[in-house]
């Protein structure tokens, strides 16, 4: 491994405070990462890291070295990217944050087709249903399904509206009257989305009329697929993006409730760190993703 690559490995270990964490981030084995850092220390004649059974930390010499080489490595990466972009080439790696359900159901097809057209661009996808700080997490972009953007420190790009539907299993409804108004949902077990034990507030509207109430079922969760499975199992009513439950609705495992009432719009949106200019590979992926989603109507 060359010196530049060795420095990148060392910086990853310093950032992760772990050889195993750096190995996962870089796609290497822990043994390879350990050997690379040891070889770099031998070449420099310095101990850069203190290794304990619990964590890895920088020595004073390691902190000075990391501070000096970090801007050099970042500058070299920018120079490579800018040169490639000047030639119209998309290369490098894109680090993407995406919600779990969308990532599993939509992104594999997007990435497979993108890789065919842009084989020199790698993509790392980290799936999470919690809020992710894309600046702190060093992401190139985040795909989110949410209400209107409130984060003033990022750039955002709306892709499309994401319809939501109220659903329940036929078996759950068989011994109950089918609700005709939102007020009748209070008698049902409503499955709340989110990690908050106090439940989720549902806002529903029809023309000029509106209703709001807090869910209070036995279960709540911060993942749409999980709630969909609970609904299929007859545990209650869920308010979910249609793309999550489309197959279950088509197969009759779930039925839609109150189709004339709608929840507030949520949007599929791309968020970016505060770039002065989008890197070509990020802009190219964003265009490709938007085209795929809008043309295939997957949402």
C-alpha positions as CSV (number, residue, x, y, z in Angstrom):
1,X,0.0,0.0,0.0
2,X,1.4,3.4,-1.0
3,X,2.1,6.2,1.5
4,X,-1.0,8.2,0.6
5,X,-3.2,5.2,1.1
6,X,-1.5,4.5,4.4
7,X,-2.2,8.0,5.6
8,X,-5.8,7.6,4.6
9,X,-6.0,4.5,6.7
10,X,-4.3,6.2,9.6
11,X,-6.8,9.1,9.5
12,X,-9.7,6.7,9.4
13,X,-8.4,4.9,12.5
14,X,-8.0,8.3,14.2
15,X,-11.5,9.3,13.3
16,X,-13.1,6.0,14.3
17,X,-10.9,5.5,17.3
18,X,-10.9,1.9,16.3
19,X,-9.1,-0.4,13.9
20,X,-12.2,-2.4,13.3
21,X,-14.3,0.7,12.7
22,X,-11.8,2.0,10.2
23,X,-11.8,-1.4,8.5
24,X,-15.6,-1.3,8.1
25,X,-15.5,2.2,6.8
26,X,-12.7,1.4,4.2
27,X,-13.8,-2.1,3.2
28,X,-10.6,-3.6,4.5
29,X,-9.8,-6.3,7.1
30,X,-8.8,-5.2,10.6
31,X,-5.5,-7.1,10.2
32,X,-4.8,-5.1,7.1
33,X,-5.5,-1.8,8.8
34,X,-3.3,-2.7,11.7
35,X,-0.4,-3.7,9.5
36,X,-0.8,-0.6,7.4
37,X,-0.7,1.8,10.4
38,X,2.3,-0.1,11.9
39,X,4.2,0.2,8.7
40,X,3.5,3.9,8.5
41,X,4.8,4.3,12.1
42,X,7.9,2.4,11.2
43,X,8.6,4.6,8.2
44,X,8.1,7.8,10.3
45,X,9.9,6.5,13.3
46,X,7.0,7.7,15.5
47,X,4.2,6.2,17.5
48,X,1.1,7.7,16.2
49,X,-1.6,5.8,18.1
50,X,-2.0,4.4,21.6
51,X,-3.7,1.1,21.5
52,X,-5.7,-0.2,24.5
53,X,-8.3,-3.0,24.8
54,X,-11.1,-0.4,24.8
55,X,-10.1,2.2,22.2
56,X,-7.4,3.7,20.1
57,X,-6.3,7.3,20.6
58,X,-3.7,9.6,19.1
59,X,-0.4,10.3,20.7
60,X,0.8,13.9,20.8
61,X,2.9,13.2,17.8
62,X,0.0,11.5,16.1
63,X,-2.2,14.5,16.7
64,X,0.3,16.8,15.2
65,X,0.8,14.5,12.2
66,X,-3.0,14.2,11.7
67,X,-3.4,17.9,11.8
68,X,-0.7,18.4,9.2
69,X,-1.7,15.7,6.7
70,X,-5.5,16.0,6.8
71,X,-5.7,19.3,4.7
72,X,-3.1,17.8,2.3
73,X,-5.2,14.6,1.8
74,X,-8.4,16.6,1.4
75,X,-6.7,19.0,-1.0
76,X,-5.4,16.2,-3.1
77,X,-8.8,14.5,-3.2
78,X,-10.4,17.8,-4.3
79,X,-7.8,18.2,-7.0
80,X,-8.5,14.8,-8.4
81,X,-12.2,15.4,-8.3
82,X,-12.0,18.8,-10.0
83,X,-9.7,17.4,-12.7
84,X,-12.0,14.6,-13.5
85,X,-15.0,16.9,-13.4
86,X,-13.3,19.2,-15.9
87,X,-13.1,16.3,-18.2
88,X,-16.8,15.4,-17.6
89,X,-16.0,12.3,-15.7
90,X,-17.9,11.1,-12.7
91,X,-15.6,9.1,-10.4
92,X,-15.0,8.6,-6.7
93,X,-17.4,7.6,-4.0
94,X,-20.7,9.0,-2.9
95,X,-21.8,8.5,0.7
96,X,-25.6,8.5,1.1
97,X,-27.9,8.5,4.1
98,X,-31.4,7.1,3.4
99,X,-34.4,5.8,5.4
100,X,-34.6,2.1,5.8
101,X,-37.9,1.3,3.9
102,X,-37.0,3.5,0.9
103,X,-33.5,2.1,0.9
104,X,-34.6,-1.5,0.8
105,X,-37.5,-1.1,-1.6
106,X,-36.2,1.5,-4.1
107,X,-32.4,2.0,-3.9
108,X,-31.1,-1.4,-5.1
109,X,-32.6,-1.0,-8.6
110,X,-31.4,2.6,-8.7
111,X,-27.8,1.7,-7.7
112,X,-27.6,-1.3,-10.1
113,X,-28.6,0.9,-13.1
114,X,-26.4,3.7,-12.0
115,X,-23.4,1.4,-11.7
116,X,-23.9,0.3,-15.3
117,X,-23.8,3.8,-16.6
118,X,-21.1,5.1,-14.2
119,X,-18.8,2.2,-13.2
120,X,-16.1,4.5,-11.8
121,X,-18.4,6.0,-9.2
122,X,-18.8,4.0,-6.0
123,X,-21.8,4.4,-3.6
124,X,-21.9,3.8,0.1
125,X,-25.4,3.7,1.5
126,X,-26.1,4.0,5.3
127,X,-29.7,3.2,6.2
128,X,-31.3,4.8,9.2
129,X,-34.8,5.9,10.2
130,X,-33.4,8.4,12.7
131,X,-32.4,11.9,11.9
132,X,-28.9,12.1,10.5
133,X,-26.7,15.2,10.6
134,X,-25.2,15.0,7.1
135,X,-22.5,17.6,7.9
136,X,-21.4,15.9,11.1
137,X,-21.7,12.5,9.5
138,X,-19.7,13.5,6.4
139,X,-22.4,12.5,3.9
140,X,-22.5,13.7,0.3
141,X,-26.3,13.7,0.3
142,X,-29.2,12.4,2.3
143,X,-32.5,11.1,1.0
144,X,-35.4,11.9,3.3
145,X,-39.1,11.4,3.4
146,X,-40.5,14.2,5.6
147,X,-42.5,17.3,5.9
148,X,-41.2,20.7,4.7
149,X,-37.4,21.1,5.3
150,X,-36.5,23.0,8.5
151,X,-32.7,22.6,8.4
152,X,-31.3,26.0,7.4
153,X,-27.7,24.7,7.2
154,X,-28.3,22.4,4.2
155,X,-29.3,22.6,0.6
156,X,-32.4,20.7,-0.4
157,X,-34.1,19.5,-3.6
158,X,-37.7,18.3,-3.6
159,X,-38.3,15.3,-5.8
160,X,-42.0,14.3,-5.4
161,X,-44.9,14.0,-3.0
162,X,-45.1,10.7,-1.1
163,X,-48.8,9.7,-0.6
164,X,-49.8,8.2,2.7
165,X,-52.8,5.9,3.4
166,X,-54.6,4.6,6.5
167,X,-54.5,0.8,6.5
168,X,-55.6,-2.2,8.5
169,X,-55.9,-5.9,8.1
170,X,-59.4,-7.3,7.0
171,X,-59.2,-9.7,10.0
172,X,-58.7,-6.8,12.4
173,X,-61.8,-5.0,11.0
174,X,-64.0,-8.1,10.7
175,X,-65.5,-7.8,14.2
176,X,-65.6,-4.0,14.1
177,X,-67.6,-1.4,12.2
178,X,-65.6,0.1,9.3
179,X,-64.7,3.7,10.4
180,X,-66.5,6.4,8.4
181,X,-65.0,9.4,10.1
182,X,-61.6,10.0,11.7
183,X,-63.4,10.4,15.1
184,X,-64.1,6.7,15.0
185,X,-60.4,5.9,14.9
186,X,-60.1,6.6,18.6
187,X,-61.9,3.3,19.3
188,X,-59.2,1.4,17.3
189,X,-55.6,0.5,18.1
190,X,-53.6,3.1,16.1
191,X,-50.0,2.2,15.5
192,X,-47.8,5.3,15.9
193,X,-44.7,6.1,13.9
194,X,-41.7,7.3,15.9
195,X,-39.6,6.4,18.9
196,X,-41.7,8.5,21.3
197,X,-43.7,6.3,23.7
198,X,-46.4,9.0,23.9
199,X,-47.4,8.2,20.3
200,X,-47.9,10.1,17.1
201,X,-50.3,12.9,16.3
202,X,-52.3,12.2,13.1
203,X,-53.7,15.2,11.2
204,X,-56.4,14.3,8.7
205,X,-58.3,16.7,6.4
206,X,-61.2,16.5,3.9
207,X,-62.1,19.7,2.1
208,X,-62.4,22.4,4.8
209,X,-62.8,19.9,7.6
210,X,-59.9,18.6,9.7
211,X,-59.3,16.3,12.6
212,X,-56.3,15.6,14.9
213,X,-55.7,13.0,17.5
214,X,-52.8,11.2,19.2
215,X,-52.3,7.5,18.5
216,X,-52.6,5.3,21.5
217,X,-52.2,1.7,20.4
218,X,-50.2,-1.0,22.1
219,X,-47.3,-0.6,19.7
220,X,-45.3,2.2,18.1
221,X,-42.1,1.9,16.1
222,X,-39.7,4.1,14.0
223,X,-39.8,1.9,10.9
224,X,-42.6,1.8,8.4
225,X,-42.1,-1.8,7.3
226,X,-42.2,-2.9,10.9
227,X,-45.6,-1.1,11.4
228,X,-46.9,-2.5,8.2
229,X,-46.1,-6.0,9.4
230,X,-47.9,-5.3,12.7
231,X,-50.9,-4.1,10.7
232,X,-50.9,-7.2,8.6
233,X,-50.8,-9.3,11.8
234,X,-54.0,-7.5,12.9
235,X,-52.6,-5.3,15.6
236,X,-54.3,-2.1,14.5
237,X,-54.4,0.8,12.0
238,X,-51.3,2.4,10.5
239,X,-50.7,5.6,8.6
240,X,-48.0,4.8,6.1
241,X,-46.5,5.9,2.8
242,X,-48.4,4.0,0.1
243,X,-45.2,2.5,-1.4
244,X,-44.5,0.6,1.8
245,X,-47.9,-1.1,1.8
246,X,-48.7,-1.3,-2.0
247,X,-48.0,-5.0,-2.2
248,X,-50.1,-5.8,0.8
249,X,-53.0,-3.7,-0.5
250,X,-52.8,-5.4,-3.9
251,X,-52.8,-8.9,-2.2
252,X,-55.7,-8.1,0.1
253,X,-53.6,-8.4,3.3
254,X,-54.4,-4.8,4.1
255,X,-57.3,-2.5,3.1
256,X,-57.4,1.3,2.9
257,X,-59.5,3.2,5.4
258,X,-61.1,6.7,5.0
259,X,-59.8,7.2,1.4
260,X,-61.5,10.6,1.2
261,X,-59.4,11.9,4.1
262,X,-55.8,12.8,3.6
263,X,-52.7,13.4,5.8
264,X,-50.5,16.5,5.3
265,X,-48.1,16.2,2.4
266,X,-44.7,14.6,3.0
267,X,-42.0,14.8,0.3
268,X,-39.1,12.8,-1.0
269,X,-36.3,15.3,-0.8
270,X,-32.6,15.3,-1.4
271,X,-30.5,17.2,1.2
272,X,-26.9,18.2,0.7
273,X,-24.2,19.8,2.8
274,X,-23.6,23.5,2.2
275,X,-21.6,23.0,-1.0
276,X,-20.5,26.0,-3.0
277,X,-21.1,23.8,-6.0
278,X,-22.4,20.2,-6.2
279,X,-19.6,17.7,-7.1
280,X,-20.3,16.3,-10.5
281,X,-20.7,12.7,-9.2
282,X,-23.3,14.0,-6.6
283,X,-25.2,16.1,-9.2
284,X,-25.1,13.1,-11.7
285,X,-26.5,10.7,-9.1
286,X,-29.2,13.2,-8.0
287,X,-30.4,13.6,-11.6
288,X,-30.4,9.9,-12.2
289,X,-32.3,9.2,-8.9
290,X,-34.9,11.8,-9.7
291,X,-35.5,10.4,-13.2
292,X,-35.8,6.9,-11.9
293,X,-38.3,7.7,-9.2
294,X,-40.5,10.0,-11.4
295,X,-40.5,7.8,-14.5
296,X,-41.0,4.4,-12.7
297,X,-43.6,5.9,-10.2
298,X,-42.2,3.7,-7.5
299,X,-43.7,6.0,-4.8
